Amino acid sequence: MTPFAFATASTIRFGRGAFRDLPGHAAGQGKRVLLLRSASVGQAEDLACALRKTGAVLELTARGEPDLPAIEANLALARPFAPDLVIALGGGAVIDHGKALAALIPAPHGALRYLEVVGEGQPLDAPPLPLIAIPTTAGTGAEATRNAVIQVPQARRKVSLRDPRLYPTLALVDPELCLSCPKPVILASGLDAITQVIEPFICACANPLTDALCREAIPRGLSALRRLMDQGDTGAWDDMALTSLCGGIALANAGLGAVHGFAGVIGGQTGAAHGAICGALLAPVLLANQRATAPDSPARARITWVLDQISAEYGSLTEFRDWSAGHGLPRLAALGVAPEDHAALAQEARLSSSYKANPVDLPLSDLIGILQSA
């Protein structure tokens, strides 16, 4: 067996009602709390009031995808406050923003020293602040990863600030926080969650522990997304949130593949929603990987198993794509990807860290073909 390592958030608390216990968990981690929240999360006000009973709170609001200027603006507010703890309450973008603040508040250098691709990619010089991550959508699994994805507008790229110490101190996953998600968010984030259990399962760096998580989560997530979108079954949020959590754990310990190799590049250039990009790319990437792997290979067997799970829930891969489109998933062209950009995007995707774990190194012509099909 190939040696492997495995790490995740220091503590994971999962279940409906878990959020109500948060002030007690936070109380022992310091008297000065930076609360970074999404503008749309109503529970943040009650949380801030509860935290102020035991200490000082700096409340900041994160809007949209985290980009370097917004993070630097919040750093200017957060450093004089000198928090002991960061709490990030919101979707994956808010959690990534919170991770970046937890990493950079104590850091002696600017962000570019630590950013991959556009910066030096150096490890953090100082330990990050403790972080409690609380997702209010079920998609990215950011509550269980060790990187923050940041948009750098001047470079037109999304890149990672990555460090083994960036795993949250506590990942608190309460499916009740997802109940108010609008359907477009459910679809995009759900497709992201499904992609993030499929890619670690078929990738070149899969290991027995990530396999165990993904093999169970793939059919769970496929069913939950259909139940949420077609039936409005709020009971399916438990399964969707668990799929997202498993995806975060799995990708942090195995890797991803061509879908996310493309998604980082396309998201940086167009600003399109990450989940929508992943949803548009998932089917054509699976087909390209299937064609490129040897018929008798373990990689082909894994891809075939995934396709069977999709067919069992939706009828076929084609019907899954049609179902997603019927619920409003746009094609890449509608997300700002022009045909004349395909070749350049394919070349950049091959250089991304996510692409390195793809089960097979696809030729450039196949990568261009994926973009044309999506």
C-alpha positions, 0 to 999 in steps of 0.5 A: 500500500502506498504511504499516505497522510491524513489530517482535518479540522481539530474538532468537527461537530455535525448536526441540527442544533449544533450552532446553538452551542457555539458561544460555549465553544468560543468562550474558552478560546479568548476574550477578543473575537473577530466575527466575519459573517455573510450579509445574509445570515440572520443568525449572526446578530444573535451570535454577536450578542452572545459573544459580547456577554463574555468579551469584545467582538469585532464584527465584519461583513464579507461580500462575494468571493474573497479578493486580495483588496477586500482581505487587505482592507479587513486586515487594516481593521482587524490587526489593531483589534488584535483578536484571539479567535476568528469565527467565519459564518457563511458560505465557502467564500466567507470561510476562505476569507476568514481563513485568510484573516486568521493566517495574515493577522499575525503574519509579519509579511504581506499576503503575496509572500504566502500566495501560490502562483502569483506570489512566493508560495512560502509557508506562514511565518507565524501560526494562524489564529484559532478559527471556527468555521461555520458553513451556511451552504453545502458546497465547498467543504471549506470548513475542513480544508487547509487553504483559502482560495483568494481572487487576485484581480490584477493577475486575473487568477484565483490562487490559494494561501495554503498551510497545514496549520490553516485547518479550523480549530472547530468545524461546526456543521449545522444543516439547519443553517442551510434551510434558507438557501435559494434554489440557484445556490442549492444547485451550484453549491450542491454540484460543487459538493458532488464534484468534490467527492467524485474528483478525490475518489478518481484522482491519482492520489486517492487513499483508503481513508478518502475512498471510504468517505467518497464511496459513501458520499457520492450516492448520498450527495447525488440523491440529496441534490435531486431531493432538494431541487425536485421535492424541496425535501428539507430533510435532505440537507443533512445528507447534502451537508455531510457530502460537502463536509466529506468532500472538504476532508477528501480533497484536502487529503487526496486532491482534485482533478481537471474540473477544479484545474479549470475552475480556478482559472475560469473563476479568476478570469470571469468572476463566475460562481465556482459551483456553476463552473464545476457543474458545467464541467463535471460531465465532460471531464468525466467522459474525457477521463474515461476515454483516456484511461486504459480499459483494464486500469483501476482509474477506469473502474473508478470512473465507471463506478461513478458514472453508474452511481449517476445513472442510478439516480438520474438515468444517465450522465446525459440526463444528469446534464439535462436535469441540471440545465433544466434547473438553470445551470448555465453553460460556460459560454453564459458564464463568460468563457469565449471560444477564442479563450479555450486554448489559453484556458486549457494551457493554464489549467494544466499548470494548476495545482488541482489538475496535478491529481487528475487520474490521467494527464489529458492532451491539450486537445482533450482539454480544449474539447472539454471546454467546447462541450461544456 
